[in-house]
Amino acid sequence: MNLIIALLPALGWGLMPLITGKVGGSPSNQIFGIGAGTTIIG
């Protein structure tokens, strides 16, 4: 179970480009959104 919990951030970071690609926007907006979201969550 600890291994699954440890891998969740890596899975989320790997799926983020797919999710932002579906939402749309320019690549710079996507990168800014990922950075802002990560900062808020962190």
C-alpha atoms as a printed R data frame, in Angstrom:
   type eleno elety resid chain resno      x      y       z
1  ATOM     1    CA   MET     A     1  0.000  0.000   0.000
2  ATOM     2    CA   ASN     A     2  2.864  2.373   0.763
3  ATOM     3    CA   LEU     A     3  4.248  1.814  -2.719
4  ATOM     4    CA   ILE     A     4  0.956  2.858  -4.312
5  ATOM     5    CA   ILE     A     5  0.839  6.008  -2.187
6  ATOM     6    CA   ALA     A     6  4.442  6.776  -3.123
7  ATOM     7    CA   LEU     A     7  3.684  6.452  -6.852
8  ATOM     8    CA   LEU     A     8  0.576  8.665  -6.880
9  ATOM     9    CA   PRO     A     9  2.466 11.959  -7.429
10 ATOM    10    CA   ALA     A    10  4.404 10.452 -10.337
11 ATOM    11    CA   LEU     A    11  1.201  9.193 -11.937
12 ATOM    12    CA   GLY     A    12 -0.470 12.565 -11.459
13 ATOM    13    CA   TRP     A    13  2.488 14.426 -12.949
14 ATOM    14    CA   GLY     A    14  2.530 12.041 -15.909
15 ATOM    15    CA   LEU     A    15 -1.203 12.388 -16.589
16 ATOM    16    CA   MET     A    16 -1.233 16.187 -16.258
17 ATOM    17    CA   PRO     A    17 -0.134 16.906 -19.878
18 ATOM    18    CA   LEU     A    18 -2.921 14.665 -21.178
19 ATOM    19    CA   ILE     A    19 -5.503 16.478 -19.083
20 ATOM    20    CA   THR     A    20 -4.273 19.945 -20.048
21 ATOM    21    CA   GLY     A    21 -4.184 18.914 -23.699
22 ATOM    22    CA   LYS     A    22 -7.897 18.071 -23.530
23 ATOM    23    CA   VAL     A    23 -8.738 21.399 -21.876
24 ATOM    24    CA   GLY     A    24 -6.977 23.432 -24.552
25 ATOM    25    CA   GLY     A    25 -4.981 26.633 -24.494
26 ATOM    26    CA   SER     A    26 -1.513 27.462 -25.682
27 ATOM    27    CA   PRO     A    27  1.462 25.474 -24.373
28 ATOM    28    CA   SER     A    28  2.624 28.445 -22.278
29 ATOM    29    CA   ASN     A    29 -0.823 28.681 -20.642
30 ATOM    30    CA   GLN     A    30 -0.736 24.951 -19.913
31 ATOM    31    CA   ILE     A    31  2.681 25.185 -18.270
32 ATOM    32    CA   PHE     A    32  1.587 28.191 -16.211
33 ATOM    33    CA   GLY     A    33 -1.563 26.367 -15.112
34 ATOM    34    CA   ILE     A    34  0.387 23.282 -14.063
35 ATOM    35    CA   GLY     A    35  2.854 25.425 -12.099
36 ATOM    36    CA   ALA     A    36  0.121 27.466 -10.417
37 ATOM    37    CA   GLY     A    37 -1.870 24.343  -9.531
38 ATOM    38    CA   THR     A    38  1.194 22.635  -8.114
39 ATOM    39    CA   THR     A    39  2.021 25.691  -6.033
40 ATOM    40    CA   ILE     A    40 -1.497 25.898  -4.630
41 ATOM    41    CA   ILE     A    41 -1.624 22.188  -3.795
42 ATOM    42    CA   GLY     A    42  1.894 22.276  -2.314
